[in-house]
Structures are given as structure tokens and as C-alpha cells.
Amino acid sequence: MSSLPSWKSNLIVFILLTLLVVSYFFYEQQSITKSYQHHSRVHSEILAAVVELNIRNAYLTRDTIETLLTGSLANSGRFVAYLNDIDPFSAGELAAFAREAGLAGIGIHDLKNDLLVSGPQGWLPAAGQIGHSANEGLKYLPEQELYLYTLCTSSSCILVGLDTGEIEKMLDDVSVERLLGLLSNLAGIAYVNIVTAEGSHPSVAEYSSFSSSSSGGVVVETILNFQEKDIVVGLYADLFFERMTQLRRRFGVFFSLLFLAGILSSWWLYRVQRQRLEDARDFERRMARQHEAAALGRTTVTITHEMRNPLNAIGIGLQRLELEAAELSSEHRGLVTGMREAVSRTNGIISRLRQYVHSFELAYQEICLVDLLGSLVNLYAQQCKTQGIEVQIRGEKNCVVQGDKNLLGEVFENLVKNGIEAQPDGGYLDIDVTMKEQECVVLLRNGGQLPDTKKQVLLLEPFFTTKAKGTGLGLAISKKIVDAHGGRLELQVDRDEQVFRVVVTLLRRPSHMKSLKT
């Protein structure tokens, strides 16, 4: 199995890293949430323990007070019974005695005569609440805010009442309600309530949740079971949620940077890999061309060595036959002439092939491109006139380059000739020579027949031609000569305007000034 490209491997690594980071973030978020809930439950348990302790203290305080009251009121009742047996009390005397003793009132119920004497007037809640010996003891009457102690003898029942104002104030100070109010006012505590249990709850470690408080904040609520009631503790969680928001924001920034780094690094590796692939392909193409050129060179040497001498011999023989054979008919003489021309063309093809595969030895000199092109156009002036082709040359006389005049002349002659041959039915050939900084640019434009898209990319390749009698070496040799001068030769086809353009860019002074080796 072929390995993945480096940019894909890098992208996969960053995706896996991103998934790992996201998973770790959610794990940390859940861990922090559970830890916070655990701490909230611990604090809630402490508060619940305080509430429970306060409840027990409140019960103990009430029991203690009632025990003390029972003893005190019982003594007062026995003393009143003792005095009443000596000398029965009147209502006024009972009221005075009660006032001196700090009691709410005293009542004596004569069981034999069913007579009730009490003082001060109206302190008893109702006559029906005065019982007999079965009701003896301390009673608390919350509606009347009264502690009532009943002491019964064989002949009477003594009722002693004590007002609960100060006692209730003391009990209120240690009450659960007051404690819950104080706890709810502490910082960080939203509320502490005691409600009737609606059912059995799970253990404390499992029963804690987030909710909204009446003030609009977020609280973590914990419910604890206590004596068939629920203690509901709400702790403010705004700081926790603020920290979680900061954590999410920081994670978002980190995730964005990680994602961006993954995309950019993968894009960079992709570009580098593409560039290396293009360089490798370009190197392979250059190596293939060099191998092709080397093979072509060896083939050319063999062909020229094996064919040039026989061709020369054939040419000389045909020339002698044409000059010395007087008995040849005109038909045979024409045949001989045609054979000599065929031999000459074949010899020319071999010469151009040798020219393509060999290096150029450049003889540098100053060349005015406008003058060079003008002299070449004059050579084809008659042919242009015959075909109806209008030729125009526009340029600057200061466009002078250092180069080999013969070789550059061959290049521009080949381009001019191609432009003329592409328009057998007439047309135009425009030549513009311009100067751009340290370069001279020659632009040749002509109409006529345009190559199709597939053939256009092959025009500069050797042995490719669109002409019936062409060798396919003209443009290839021209490009090689221009490259030898450190320049560029480009072909452009504008199908909208039906124009074929050839752009030749030459340095005014080539940097190498050396021959180009193939």
C-alpha cells in the first residue's frame, strides 16, 4: 500500500490531536463540574449539620425551660394551696399575689362547691380548660401565649399561669427559622429551607443539581434527608459558571489556533509537495529531453556520416550527367534537375538536424533589431506583394542587443517566413520592437491559419510541423538560439481576434555571454 502524502498525514494528525483536545476538554469540564458539586455537597452537609445541631439545641432548650417552669409553677401552686387552706383567697388577693409573684394569674377551683376564684380578671382562657386531677401538669397554650400549670388536691385545683413573652423571645433567638434566615444572608448561600419530604431521596453524594434562583443567579442545590424532612441548601454558582465560561473561551481560542495551525501547515506541506512533484517532473522532462537529444545526436552523427557522402556522390553524378550528357532529352534533363533538387533538400534536412543537436558558438556583436528586421522583410517584399500581405515595422532605434547576428537573423527570418506562409490568401504582418528596462521585446502579429489548441502546445517541439513539406525544426531551432542568448520565445493564439502572436524577449546584454551546451 502506498504511503499517504505528507500533507494528508499532517492533516490526519491534527484532526486526531484536535479530537484528543476536545475530548480532554469535555473530560476536564465534567471533572470540574463533579468536583464543584462534591464541594457544594460537603458545604451543604456542614450547613445541614449546623441546622440539625441548632434544632436539637432548640428542643433541648425548650425541654429545659419547661422543666424549670414546671418546678417553679408547681411550688407556686402548692404555696397558694397551703395559704388557701388557712384562709381562702379572694379574687383581689389572688390578683395581688399573682402580680407580686410575676405570674399571669392564679385560679382556685373549689371542687366541692364548684366555685372558681381567679385573679386578675380575664386571665384564664376559658372555664372549660380548667380540668381535674387527670389534667394536672404543665400545658402550653400558644394562642394565649400562656403556660398553665394545674395542681389538684382532694378538695380543689390550683391553676397558675405564666406569660410566655420573654420565654418565646429567648426560644425565638435559638429557633431554626432564625438560624435559616441568618444562614441565607451569608455570602455564597442563596437559601436554606426545611420542607416536608415528598419521598425518599438518594444519598447525599448523588443528589445535587444546578438551578436558577429567584434573584436570577445560578445555584447548585443539594437536598438532605433529616427526620422525615428535607433540608434544601442552595449555594451560588455564579463564580463557577464564570470560570467555566472563561475556560470555554480559552479553549475556543486554543482550538481555533490549533485548527488554523493544522490547516496552514497542511496547506504549506501540500504546496511544498506539489512544488517538489513539479520539480521532479520538470527534472524528469529535462532528463528525458537530454537523453532524447543525446540519442538524437548519436543518430544524427551516424546518419550524416553514412548519408552525406553518398548524397554528395549522387549530386556530383547528377551534375556531370546534366552537363556532359548532350543526348539527354528535355524530359530526362528535367528529371535529372528534379533529382538534384531532392538531393539538395535532403542534404539541407541533414544540415538543419546537425544544427539542432549541436551547440551554438555565439559571436557577440551589437545588433539593432529594427535594422535587422527591416533587412529580412526586404528579402520577402516581392513574395508579400504577390500574396497581398501588408507588412509594418514599428520600433525604437535604440533597441540594441548583444548577440550573434547570423543566428538571430535566422530566428527572425524563420518567424517572418512562417507569418507569410500562414497567409497564402493575403493578410498582414505587424512587427513591434519595444524596450523594457534591460530587455528588448519583438512582437510579431499575423492572421491567417491558426493552429488548434492541441497542436499549439507542440509547436516548439522538434519534428512537429503543420506544413506539408516542413521538417518541424524551424521553431525548435529558433527557441534554442533565443535560449542561448538568455532570452525567451513565446507563442500566443488569440482566437477571439484571430491573431497569432510571437513574442521574442532578448536581454540587451546577456549575463553569461557563453555558448549554450546541449
Protein Blocks (a to p, Z undefined) as FASTA:
>chain_A
ZZddfklmmmmmmmmmmmmmmmmmmmmmmmmmmmmmmmmmmmmmmmmmmmmmmmmmmmmm
mmmmmmmmmmmmmmmmmmmmmmmmmmccdfklmmmmmmmnopabdcdddfklopacddde
hkafbfklpccfklgccdddfknopacdddddfkbccdddddfklmmmmmmmmgmklmmm
mmmmpghiabdcddddfbdcddfklmccddddfkopacddddddeehiacdddddfklmm
mmmmmmmmmmmmmmmmmmmmmmmmmmmmmmmmmmmmmmmmmmmmmmmmmmmmmmmmmmmm
mmmmmmmmmmmmmmmmmmmmmmmmmmbcfklmmmmmmmmmmmmmmmmmmmmmmmmmpccd
dddddddfklmmmmmmmmmmmmmmmnopacdddddfklccdddfklmmmmmmmmmmmmmm
mmmnopadddddddehjaccdddddehjdddfklmmmmmpghiafbfkbghlmmmmmmmm
mmmnopacdddddfklopacddddddfbdfklpacdZZ
